[in-house]
Amino acid sequence: MSALPARPAIPLGQDALAQLTRLTEGLDRDALQWASGYLAGLAAHTIRQADSAAPVTADAAVRATIVYGSQTGNARRQAEALAAELEQAGLPVRVLRADAYRLRELSAERLLYVVVSTQGDGDPPDDARAFVEHLGGRRAPRLPQLRYAVLGLGDSSYPKFCAVGAQIDERLAALGAEQLFARGEADVDVDTAAAPWRRTALTQARIALEAAPALATVTPLRGPATPRDATAWSRERPFMAPLLSNRRIVGRDSAGDVRHIELSLQGSGLDYRPGDALGVWPAQPPVLVEAVLAALRADGAEAVTIAGQTLPLAQWLSGRRELTRLTRPFVAAHAQRARSAALDAALVDDGALRALLDGHQLIDLLRRFPAPWDAADFVAALRPLAPRLYSIASSRAAVGDEVHLTVAVVGYEAFGEARIGCASRFLADRAEGDAVPVFVESNERFRLPGDPTRDIVMIGPGTGVAPFRAFVQERTETAATGRNWLFFGHRHFRSDFLYQAEWQQAHRDGHLHRIDLAFSRERPDKVYVQHALRRRGRELYDWIESGAHLYVCGDASRMARDVDAALREIAVAHGGHDAESAAGWLAALAAERRYSRDVY
């Protein structure tokens, strides 16, 4: 690592130094620490402004740039894996989250790799929205000097599979850039497609950069590559966390089952910050495994070999394969064996396919459309079991070596039988002392403001309130002076007010300054959090214009869209915006990291 350039011991003139001394005279230790943080923030802001005004250098011609857009961390992991592979090959590379990439640099790039996920109905992840909009807009530059490749991540169960990756790929080509090799499209079993794409990307980077002069590796969001600690717990090597508490936090007459889960991290060395998620590796319910084996008329003890690994069929189904989520590729494979006109028709009709995927689990398909399966072919056709991510509902400053979760247990009736969710049922069935395989998934897009005097507004209906429990705990423990305002919604006040006693105590103690509620089944006209936002529109707009940070957590498909629309309406009603400028106002808040969403 090269040494930093020497700097003067005191980079101030005597007058400025005297002025600073006068300003800090008489301050105690806590005040001095706060002041140092405030000054550091001013310095960072000044540096960012200077950076944005600095000319683009020719370095872009002799390095690879990797830009990623990630909602749950998969795209980030692939981008960082590619960066590590390029570094190990001695190639200069930088990797940046899309919202940290200075868009004006695009015209100077020579080698660009984009790794981006697609959310819901073909939407970009929050951190890539501005990048995608810039590419698609009239200000996007011509890029005849650029060579590029795109890796899209998505879920083939949705009609617009990897749509954002395709959109970026096609737009870069339309701007005159040269596609180095075919776009990669990775399903939920990401590595199946991502690993060969990365190998090709490495080969192409060698060709493109081999004649270029060496540069120091630049990885501004990740730091220089270092050997991984062999003892570190990770997604691939989870920590077995003992369960400390598992309690139901909704009333007996609630239509749902929500659990507060507490796990011990003692001795793990795992750390987390408010806004992060906990990854949980579940196992399938034994009753479901037995039902699938019965539907297949298969022997659970039969040995099955996949990719060189041999396990009993029951073990593949229990701990290695998805059984509660039906996917389009499996439906297509099953349709070939079932010779069903109904399945064939669904595969070419997006609406019918969506209804099939939403209304059936794997066991329902096997029973409704019986078909012969070889055990090995069946396992190979199933999607690998993936960990589930839960927003962390605690602050380490408050709970120490523990981590808390708020888990809605999935359960419903279908075809006359109970259907359950894999991970939520797995957690709900754990008893005190049971071990749960976990890892921490950082979420840099969802952070408390660095300035503790800033106000925050938290919008989290249902279990979306989980990270805001962590936020309030953290702000309480660190004596942040900014105000905290929570918008919470659910079905019924008496049975579904999650953490009611905690919120009431925080309000009495002055740690939760405002709370607005929306219980949708308490009156004939259903009231949701977006209605509560509109009701408090004037005050909410004033908070935001005075510097408050805005956070949304929960359902992406409906709630987050409705909240976004309500915020734009509030800007029109109380800020003098029209529809277009209101959208721009909200986009500017996002760009300033003052409008953050953790949606799923």
C-alpha positions as CSV (number, residue, x, y, z in Angstrom):
1,M,0.0,0.0,0.0
2,S,1.5,3.3,-1.0
3,A,2.2,6.0,1.6
4,L,0.0,9.0,1.8
5,P,1.5,12.3,0.7
6,A,3.0,14.3,3.6
7,R,0.8,17.0,5.0
8,P,1.6,20.0,7.2
9,A,1.3,19.2,10.9
10,I,-1.3,22.0,11.2
11,P,-3.0,22.8,7.9
12,L,-4.4,26.1,9.3
13,G,-3.2,29.6,9.4
14,Q,-2.6,31.2,12.8
15,D,-5.8,33.3,12.7
16,A,-7.9,30.2,11.8
17,L,-6.3,28.2,14.5
18,A,-6.9,30.9,17.1
19,Q,-10.6,31.1,16.0
20,L,-11.0,27.3,16.4
21,T,-9.4,27.5,19.8
22,R,-11.8,30.1,20.9
23,L,-14.8,28.2,19.6
24,T,-13.9,25.0,21.5
25,E,-12.8,26.7,24.7
26,G,-14.8,25.3,27.7
27,L,-16.3,22.3,25.9
28,D,-16.3,19.0,27.8
29,R,-15.2,15.7,26.3
30,D,-18.7,14.8,25.0
31,A,-19.1,18.2,23.3
32,L,-15.6,18.0,21.8
33,Q,-16.4,14.5,20.4
34,W,-19.6,15.8,18.9
35,A,-17.8,18.8,17.4
36,S,-15.2,16.6,15.9
37,G,-17.8,14.5,14.2
38,Y,-19.6,17.6,12.9
39,L,-16.3,19.0,11.5
40,A,-15.6,15.7,9.9
41,G,-18.9,15.8,8.2
42,L,-18.2,19.2,6.9
43,A,-14.9,18.0,5.6
44,A,-16.5,15.0,3.9
45,H,-19.0,17.3,2.2
46,T,-16.3,19.6,1.0
47,I,-14.3,16.7,-0.4
48,R,-17.3,15.3,-2.2
49,Q,-17.9,18.8,-3.7
50,A,-14.3,19.0,-4.8
51,D,-14.4,15.5,-6.2
52,S,-17.5,16.3,-8.2
53,A,-15.7,19.3,-9.8
54,A,-12.5,17.4,-10.5
55,P,-11.8,16.6,-14.1
56,V,-11.9,13.0,-15.3
57,T,-8.5,11.6,-15.8
58,A,-7.2,9.2,-18.4
59,D,-7.0,6.4,-15.8
60,A,-10.3,5.0,-17.0
61,A,-8.5,3.8,-20.1
62,V,-6.4,1.4,-18.1
63,R,-8.7,-0.1,-15.6
64,A,-11.9,-2.0,-15.3
65,T,-14.9,-0.4,-13.6
66,I,-17.6,-2.6,-12.0
67,V,-20.9,-1.0,-11.2
68,Y,-23.6,-2.9,-9.3
69,G,-27.2,-2.4,-8.3
70,S,-28.3,-4.7,-5.5
71,Q,-31.4,-5.0,-3.4
72,T,-30.7,-8.0,-1.2
73,G,-26.9,-8.3,-1.6
74,N,-26.6,-10.9,-4.4
75,A,-25.5,-8.5,-7.1
76,R,-23.0,-6.9,-4.7
77,R,-21.5,-10.2,-3.9
78,Q,-21.1,-11.1,-7.5
79,A,-19.5,-7.7,-8.3
80,E,-17.1,-8.0,-5.4
81,A,-16.2,-11.6,-6.4
82,L,-15.4,-10.4,-9.9
83,A,-13.3,-7.5,-8.5
84,A,-11.4,-9.9,-6.3
85,E,-10.7,-12.2,-9.3
86,L,-9.4,-9.3,-11.3
87,E,-7.2,-8.1,-8.4
88,Q,-5.7,-11.6,-8.0
89,A,-4.9,-11.6,-11.7
90,G,-3.0,-8.3,-11.2
91,L,-5.5,-6.2,-13.1
92,P,-6.5,-2.7,-12.0
93,V,-10.2,-2.5,-11.0
94,R,-12.6,-0.4,-9.0
95,V,-16.0,-1.5,-7.8
96,L,-18.8,0.9,-6.9
97,R,-22.5,0.8,-5.9
98,A,-24.5,2.4,-8.7
99,D,-25.6,5.3,-6.5
100,A,-21.9,6.1,-5.7
101,Y,-20.9,6.1,-9.3
102,R,-20.4,9.6,-10.7
103,L,-22.4,9.4,-13.9
104,R,-20.4,12.1,-15.7
105,E,-17.5,9.6,-15.7
106,L,-19.3,7.3,-18.0
107,S,-18.1,9.1,-21.1
108,A,-14.5,8.4,-20.1
109,E,-14.9,4.7,-19.3
110,R,-13.2,2.2,-21.5
111,L,-14.1,-1.2,-19.8
112,L,-17.3,-1.4,-17.8
113,Y,-19.0,-4.4,-16.1
114,V,-22.5,-3.9,-14.8
115,V,-24.0,-6.3,-12.3
116,V,-27.7,-5.5,-11.5
117,S,-30.7,-7.2,-10.1
118,T,-34.3,-6.8,-11.1
119,Q,-37.0,-6.4,-8.5
120,G,-40.7,-7.2,-8.6
121,D,-42.4,-6.1,-11.9
122,G,-39.2,-5.2,-13.7
123,D,-37.9,-2.5,-11.4
124,P,-34.3,-1.6,-10.7
125,P,-33.0,-1.8,-7.1
126,D,-33.2,1.4,-5.2
127,D,-29.4,2.1,-5.5
128,A,-29.5,1.8,-9.3
129,R,-32.6,3.9,-10.1
130,A,-30.6,7.1,-10.9
131,F,-28.1,5.1,-13.0
132,V,-30.8,3.5,-15.1
133,E,-32.7,6.7,-15.5
134,H,-29.5,8.5,-16.6
135,L,-28.7,5.9,-19.2
136,G,-32.2,6.0,-20.6
137,G,-32.4,9.8,-20.6
138,R,-31.5,12.4,-23.2
139,R,-28.4,13.4,-21.3
140,A,-26.7,10.1,-21.7
141,P,-23.5,10.5,-23.7
142,R,-22.5,8.6,-26.8
143,L,-20.1,5.8,-25.8
144,P,-18.2,4.7,-28.9
145,Q,-15.0,4.2,-26.7
146,L,-16.7,1.8,-24.2
147,R,-16.5,-1.9,-24.1
148,Y,-18.9,-3.5,-21.6
149,A,-20.7,-6.6,-20.4
150,V,-23.8,-7.0,-18.2
151,L,-24.8,-9.6,-15.6
152,G,-28.5,-9.5,-14.7
153,L,-29.9,-11.2,-11.6
154,G,-33.6,-12.0,-11.2
155,D,-36.2,-14.6,-10.4
156,S,-37.6,-16.5,-13.4
157,S,-40.9,-16.9,-11.6
158,Y,-41.6,-13.3,-12.5
159,P,-42.6,-12.4,-16.1
160,K,-39.9,-9.6,-16.4
161,F,-37.0,-11.9,-15.5
162,C,-33.7,-9.9,-15.5
163,A,-35.5,-7.0,-17.3
164,V,-33.2,-4.3,-15.8
165,G,-30.1,-6.1,-17.0
166,A,-31.6,-6.4,-20.5
167,Q,-32.5,-2.7,-20.5
168,I,-29.0,-1.6,-19.5
169,D,-27.4,-3.9,-22.0
170,E,-29.6,-2.7,-24.9
171,R,-29.2,0.9,-24.0
172,L,-25.4,0.8,-23.8
173,A,-25.3,-0.8,-27.3
174,A,-27.7,1.9,-28.5
175,L,-25.3,4.6,-27.2
176,G,-22.6,3.1,-29.4
177,A,-20.8,0.9,-26.8
178,E,-19.3,-2.5,-27.8
179,Q,-20.7,-5.5,-26.1
180,L,-17.7,-7.7,-25.1
181,F,-19.8,-10.9,-24.7
182,A,-23.4,-12.0,-24.3
183,R,-25.4,-10.8,-21.3
184,G,-25.5,-13.2,-18.3
185,E,-28.9,-13.9,-16.7
186,A,-28.8,-15.5,-13.3
187,D,-31.8,-17.0,-11.5
188,V,-32.1,-17.3,-7.8
189,D,-29.4,-20.0,-7.9
190,V,-27.1,-17.2,-8.8
191,D,-23.8,-19.0,-9.2
192,T,-25.0,-21.3,-11.9
193,A,-25.0,-18.5,-14.4
194,A,-22.8,-16.0,-12.6
195,A,-19.7,-18.1,-12.2
196,P,-19.2,-18.7,-16.0
197,W,-20.0,-15.1,-16.7
198,R,-17.3,-14.0,-14.3
199,R,-14.8,-16.3,-15.9
200,T,-15.5,-14.8,-19.3
201,A,-15.3,-11.3,-17.8
202,L,-11.9,-12.1,-16.4
203,T,-10.7,-13.4,-19.7
204,Q,-11.9,-10.3,-21.5
205,A,-10.4,-8.0,-18.9
206,R,-7.0,-9.6,-19.4
207,I,-7.2,-9.0,-23.2
208,A,-8.4,-5.4,-22.7
209,L,-5.9,-4.4,-20.0
210,E,-2.8,-6.5,-20.7
211,A,-1.1,-3.8,-22.7
212,A,-2.1,-1.0,-20.4
213,P,0.4,0.5,-17.8
214,A,-0.1,-0.7,-14.3
215,L,-2.3,1.3,-11.9
216,A,-3.0,1.0,-8.2
217,T,-6.2,-1.0,-7.6
218,V,-9.0,1.3,-6.6
219,T,-12.0,-0.2,-4.7
220,P,-13.6,2.8,-2.9
221,L,-16.5,1.0,-1.3
222,R,-14.7,-2.2,-0.4
223,G,-11.1,-1.4,0.4
224,P,-8.1,-3.3,-0.9
225,A,-8.4,-7.1,-1.2
226,T,-7.2,-8.9,1.8
227,P,-7.0,-12.6,2.7
228,R,-10.3,-13.7,4.1
229,D,-10.2,-14.6,7.8
230,A,-10.5,-18.4,7.9
231,T,-12.6,-18.2,11.0
232,A,-15.1,-15.6,9.7
233,W,-18.7,-16.5,9.6
234,S,-20.4,-15.9,6.3
235,R,-23.3,-16.8,4.0
236,E,-21.3,-19.9,3.0
237,R,-20.2,-20.6,6.6
238,P,-23.0,-19.6,8.9
239,F,-22.7,-19.3,12.7
240,M,-24.9,-21.6,14.7
241,A,-26.6,-19.1,17.0
242,P,-28.4,-20.5,20.1
243,L,-32.0,-19.4,20.3
244,L,-32.7,-17.3,23.5
245,S,-36.4,-16.4,23.1
246,N,-39.3,-17.2,20.7
247,R,-42.5,-15.5,21.6
248,R,-45.7,-14.6,19.8
249,I,-46.3,-10.8,19.8
250,V,-49.8,-10.6,18.4
251,G,-53.1,-11.3,20.2
252,R,-54.9,-14.7,20.3
253,D,-57.6,-13.4,18.0
254,S,-55.1,-12.1,15.4
255,A,-55.4,-13.5,11.9
256,G,-51.6,-13.9,11.7
257,D,-48.8,-15.3,13.8
258,V,-45.9,-12.9,14.4
259,R,-42.9,-13.9,16.5
260,H,-40.2,-12.0,18.3
261,I,-37.0,-14.1,18.0
262,E,-33.9,-13.5,20.0
263,L,-30.6,-15.2,19.2
264,S,-27.2,-15.2,20.9
265,L,-24.1,-14.1,19.0
266,Q,-21.8,-14.6,21.9
267,G,-18.4,-15.8,20.9
268,S,-19.1,-15.4,17.2
269,G,-17.4,-12.1,16.5
270,L,-20.3,-11.2,14.3
271,D,-21.2,-7.5,14.3
272,Y,-24.1,-5.6,12.8
273,R,-25.5,-2.1,12.5
274,P,-29.1,-0.8,12.6
275,G,-30.4,-1.3,9.0
276,D,-28.6,-4.6,8.4
277,A,-30.3,-8.0,7.8
278,L,-29.8,-11.4,9.4
279,G,-29.5,-14.3,6.9
280,V,-31.1,-17.5,8.1
281,W,-30.5,-20.9,6.5
282,P,-33.7,-22.9,7.1
283,A,-34.6,-26.6,6.7
284,Q,-37.8,-27.8,5.2
285,P,-40.5,-29.1,7.5
286,P,-40.3,-32.9,7.8
287,V,-44.1,-33.2,7.1
288,L,-43.6,-31.5,3.8
289,V,-40.6,-33.6,2.8
290,E,-42.7,-36.7,3.6
291,A,-45.6,-35.4,1.5
292,V,-43.3,-34.7,-1.5
293,L,-41.8,-38.2,-1.3
294,A,-45.3,-39.7,-1.1
295,A,-46.5,-37.8,-4.1
296,L,-43.4,-39.0,-6.1
297,R,-43.7,-42.5,-4.7
298,A,-40.0,-42.2,-4.0
299,D,-37.8,-43.7,-1.3
300,G,-36.2,-41.0,0.8
301,A,-33.1,-43.2,1.4
302,E,-32.3,-43.4,-2.3
303,A,-28.8,-42.1,-3.0
304,V,-28.8,-39.1,-5.4
305,T,-25.7,-37.6,-6.9
306,I,-25.7,-34.0,-8.1
307,A,-22.5,-32.2,-9.2
308,G,-20.4,-34.8,-7.6
309,Q,-22.1,-34.8,-4.2
310,T,-24.1,-37.9,-3.1
311,L,-26.8,-37.6,-0.4
312,P,-30.1,-39.5,0.4
313,L,-33.0,-38.0,-1.5
314,A,-34.7,-37.0,1.7
315,Q,-31.6,-35.0,2.7
316,W,-31.6,-33.2,-0.6
317,L,-35.2,-32.2,-0.1
318,S,-34.9,-31.3,3.5
319,G,-31.8,-29.1,3.5
320,R,-30.7,-28.4,-0.1
321,R,-33.8,-27.7,-2.2
322,E,-36.7,-25.3,-2.3
323,L,-40.1,-27.0,-1.7
324,T,-42.4,-24.1,-0.7
325,R,-41.7,-21.8,-3.7
326,L,-42.8,-22.9,-7.1
327,T,-40.7,-21.7,-10.1
328,R,-41.3,-21.4,-13.8
329,P,-38.4,-23.6,-14.8
330,F,-39.7,-26.4,-12.7
331,V,-43.2,-26.0,-14.0
332,A,-41.8,-26.2,-17.6
333,A,-39.9,-29.4,-16.7
334,H,-42.9,-30.9,-15.0
335,A,-45.2,-30.0,-17.9
336,Q,-43.1,-32.1,-20.3
337,R,-43.6,-35.1,-18.1
338,A,-47.2,-34.5,-17.1
339,R,-48.4,-34.0,-20.7
340,S,-50.9,-31.5,-19.4
341,A,-52.6,-29.0,-21.7
342,A,-53.4,-26.8,-18.7
343,L,-49.7,-26.5,-17.8
344,D,-48.7,-25.9,-21.4
345,A,-51.2,-23.1,-21.7
346,A,-50.1,-21.5,-18.4
347,L,-46.5,-21.4,-19.6
348,V,-47.4,-19.1,-22.5
349,D,-49.8,-16.9,-20.6
350,D,-48.1,-14.5,-18.0
351,G,-51.3,-14.0,-16.1
352,A,-52.1,-17.7,-15.9
353,L,-48.5,-18.5,-14.9
354,R,-48.5,-15.9,-12.2
355,A,-51.8,-17.4,-10.8
356,L,-50.3,-20.8,-10.9
357,L,-47.1,-19.8,-9.1
358,D,-48.9,-17.7,-6.5
359,G,-51.6,-20.2,-5.8
360,H,-49.6,-23.5,-5.7
361,Q,-46.7,-24.9,-3.8
362,L,-44.6,-27.7,-5.2
363,I,-46.7,-30.4,-3.4
364,D,-49.9,-29.0,-5.0
365,L,-48.4,-29.2,-8.5
366,L,-47.3,-32.8,-7.9
367,R,-50.7,-33.9,-6.7
368,R,-52.8,-31.9,-9.3
369,F,-50.6,-32.9,-12.3
370,P,-49.0,-36.3,-11.5
371,A,-46.0,-37.1,-13.5
372,P,-43.1,-39.7,-13.4
373,W,-39.8,-38.4,-12.1
374,D,-36.4,-39.9,-11.7
375,A,-35.0,-39.0,-8.3
376,A,-31.8,-37.4,-9.7
377,D,-33.7,-35.5,-12.4
378,F,-36.2,-34.2,-9.8
379,V,-33.5,-32.9,-7.5
380,A,-31.7,-31.3,-10.4
381,A,-34.9,-29.5,-11.6
382,L,-35.5,-28.0,-8.2
383,R,-34.1,-24.6,-7.2
384,P,-31.4,-24.8,-4.5
385,L,-32.5,-23.8,-1.1
386,A,-31.6,-20.1,-0.4
387,P,-31.2,-18.3,2.9
388,R,-33.9,-15.9,4.0
389,L,-33.0,-12.3,5.0
390,Y,-34.8,-10.7,7.9
391,S,-34.4,-7.0,8.9
392,I,-32.6,-6.9,12.3
393,A,-34.9,-5.6,15.0
394,S,-32.3,-4.6,17.6
395,S,-29.3,-2.4,18.2
396,R,-26.1,-3.9,19.6
397,A,-25.7,-0.8,21.7
398,A,-28.9,-1.9,23.5
399,V,-28.8,-5.8,23.5
400,G,-25.1,-6.6,23.4
401,D,-24.2,-10.0,21.9
402,E,-27.7,-10.7,20.7
403,V,-29.7,-10.2,17.6
404,H,-33.5,-9.8,17.4
405,L,-35.9,-10.5,14.6
406,T,-39.6,-9.9,13.9
407,V,-40.9,-12.8,11.9
408,A,-44.4,-13.2,10.3
409,V,-45.0,-17.0,10.2
410,V,-46.4,-17.9,6.8
411,G,-49.5,-20.1,6.9
412,Y,-52.6,-20.5,4.9
413,E,-55.1,-23.0,3.5
414,A,-54.9,-24.3,-0.1
415,F,-56.6,-27.3,-1.6
416,G,-58.1,-28.2,1.7
417,E,-54.8,-28.4,3.5
418,A,-52.5,-26.2,5.6
419,R,-49.6,-24.6,3.7
420,I,-46.6,-23.2,5.5
421,G,-43.5,-21.1,4.8
422,C,-40.1,-22.7,5.0
423,A,-38.0,-20.3,7.0
424,S,-40.7,-18.7,9.1
425,R,-42.0,-22.1,10.2
426,F,-38.4,-23.2,10.8
427,L,-37.9,-20.3,13.2
428,A,-41.3,-20.6,14.8
429,D,-40.6,-24.2,15.6
430,R,-37.2,-23.6,17.3
431,A,-37.1,-23.9,21.1
432,E,-34.8,-22.3,23.6
433,G,-31.2,-23.6,23.1
434,D,-31.8,-24.8,19.5
435,A,-29.1,-23.6,17.1
436,V,-30.0,-21.5,14.1
437,P,-27.5,-21.1,11.2
438,V,-27.1,-17.3,10.6
439,F,-25.0,-14.7,9.0
440,V,-25.1,-10.9,8.8
441,E,-26.0,-9.2,5.5
442,S,-24.9,-5.5,5.6
443,N,-27.2,-2.9,4.1
444,E,-25.3,0.4,3.5
445,R,-28.3,1.9,1.8
446,F,-30.4,1.8,5.0
447,R,-28.4,3.7,7.6
448,L,-29.2,6.2,10.3
449,P,-28.0,9.7,9.5
450,G,-24.4,10.4,10.5
451,D,-25.5,13.6,12.1
452,P,-27.4,12.7,15.4
453,T,-29.2,16.0,15.4
454,R,-31.1,15.1,12.3
455,D,-34.8,14.1,12.6
456,I,-35.9,10.8,11.2
457,V,-39.3,9.6,9.8
458,M,-39.9,5.8,9.8
459,I,-42.7,4.2,7.8
460,G,-43.0,0.5,8.6
461,P,-46.4,-1.4,8.5
462,G,-46.5,-4.9,9.8
463,T,-43.1,-6.6,10.3
464,G,-41.6,-3.7,8.3
465,V,-41.4,-2.0,11.7
466,A,-38.5,-4.3,12.6
467,P,-35.5,-2.1,11.6
468,F,-37.2,0.9,13.3
469,R,-37.1,-0.9,16.6
470,A,-33.3,-1.0,16.0
471,F,-33.2,2.6,15.0
472,V,-35.0,3.9,18.1
473,Q,-32.9,1.7,20.4
474,E,-29.7,3.0,18.7
475,R,-30.8,6.6,18.9
476,T,-31.7,6.2,22.5
477,E,-28.4,4.5,23.5
478,T,-26.3,7.1,21.7
479,A,-28.3,10.0,23.0
480,A,-29.1,11.3,19.5
481,T,-30.9,14.6,19.8
482,G,-32.9,14.4,16.5
483,R,-36.6,13.7,16.7
484,N,-38.0,10.2,15.8
485,W,-41.4,9.9,14.1
486,L,-42.9,6.5,13.4
487,F,-45.8,5.6,11.1
488,F,-47.1,2.0,11.8
489,G,-50.0,0.1,10.3
490,H,-51.6,-3.3,10.6
491,R,-55.0,-4.9,10.7
492,H,-56.3,-4.5,14.3
493,F,-55.2,-2.2,17.1
494,R,-55.9,-4.7,19.9
495,S,-54.3,-7.8,18.4
496,D,-51.8,-6.6,15.8
497,F,-50.0,-3.6,17.4
498,L,-46.5,-5.0,17.3
499,Y,-44.2,-3.9,20.2
500,Q,-47.0,-1.7,21.5
501,A,-45.7,-1.5,25.1
502,E,-42.2,-0.6,23.8
503,W,-43.4,2.2,21.6
504,Q,-45.5,3.6,24.4
505,Q,-42.6,3.6,26.8
506,A,-40.3,5.2,24.3
507,H,-42.9,7.9,23.7
508,R,-43.2,8.5,27.5
509,D,-39.5,8.7,27.8
510,G,-39.1,11.2,25.0
511,H,-37.3,8.8,22.6
512,L,-40.2,8.4,20.2
513,H,-41.5,11.9,19.6
514,R,-44.4,11.1,17.3
515,I,-46.3,8.0,16.3
516,D,-49.1,7.8,13.8
517,L,-51.1,4.6,13.4
518,A,-53.3,3.1,10.7
519,F,-55.3,-0.1,11.4
520,S,-57.0,-1.2,8.2
521,R,-59.7,-3.4,9.7
522,E,-61.0,-1.1,12.4
523,R,-63.4,0.8,10.1
524,P,-65.4,0.1,6.9
525,D,-63.0,2.3,4.8
526,K,-59.6,0.6,5.1
527,V,-56.9,2.9,6.3
528,Y,-53.3,2.3,5.6
529,V,-50.0,4.1,6.3
530,Q,-50.2,6.1,3.1
531,H,-53.5,7.6,4.4
532,A,-51.8,8.5,7.7
533,L,-49.0,10.2,5.7
534,R,-51.5,12.3,3.8
535,R,-53.3,13.2,7.0
536,R,-50.0,14.6,8.4
537,G,-48.8,15.9,5.1
538,R,-48.1,19.5,6.1
539,E,-46.1,18.6,9.2
540,L,-44.3,15.8,7.3
541,Y,-43.3,18.0,4.5
542,D,-42.0,20.6,7.0
543,W,-39.9,17.9,8.7
544,I,-38.4,16.8,5.4
545,E,-37.7,20.3,4.2
546,S,-36.0,20.9,7.6
547,G,-33.5,18.1,6.9
548,A,-35.3,15.0,8.2
549,H,-34.3,11.5,6.8
550,L,-37.1,9.4,5.5
551,Y,-37.2,5.5,5.8
552,V,-39.6,3.0,4.4
553,C,-39.5,-0.8,5.1
554,G,-41.9,-3.5,4.0
555,D,-43.8,-4.8,1.0
556,A,-42.4,-3.6,-2.3
557,S,-45.3,-4.5,-4.6
558,R,-48.0,-2.4,-3.0
559,M,-47.1,-0.6,0.2
560,A,-43.9,1.0,-1.0
561,R,-45.5,2.1,-4.3
562,D,-48.5,3.6,-2.4
563,V,-46.2,5.4,0.1
564,D,-44.1,6.8,-2.8
565,A,-47.2,8.1,-4.5
566,A,-48.4,9.6,-1.2
567,L,-45.1,11.5,-0.7
568,R,-45.3,12.9,-4.2
569,E,-48.9,14.1,-3.5
570,I,-47.8,15.7,-0.3
571,A,-45.1,17.6,-2.2
572,V,-47.7,18.9,-4.6
573,A,-50.2,19.8,-1.9
574,H,-47.8,21.4,0.6
575,G,-44.7,22.2,-1.3
576,G,-46.0,23.9,-4.4
577,H,-44.7,21.2,-6.7
578,D,-46.4,19.9,-9.8
579,A,-46.3,16.2,-10.6
580,E,-43.0,16.3,-12.4
581,S,-41.2,18.4,-9.9
582,A,-42.6,16.3,-7.0
583,A,-41.0,13.2,-8.6
584,G,-37.7,15.1,-8.9
585,W,-37.9,16.3,-5.3
586,L,-38.3,12.7,-4.1
587,A,-35.5,11.5,-6.4
588,A,-33.2,14.3,-5.0
589,L,-34.0,13.1,-1.5
590,A,-32.9,9.6,-2.5
591,A,-29.8,10.9,-4.1
592,E,-28.9,12.7,-0.9
593,R,-29.5,9.4,1.1
594,R,-32.4,11.1,2.8
595,Y,-35.1,8.8,1.3
596,S,-34.1,5.2,2.0
597,R,-36.1,2.0,1.4
598,D,-35.7,-1.6,2.6
599,V,-38.4,-3.3,0.6
600,Y,-39.0,-6.8,-0.5
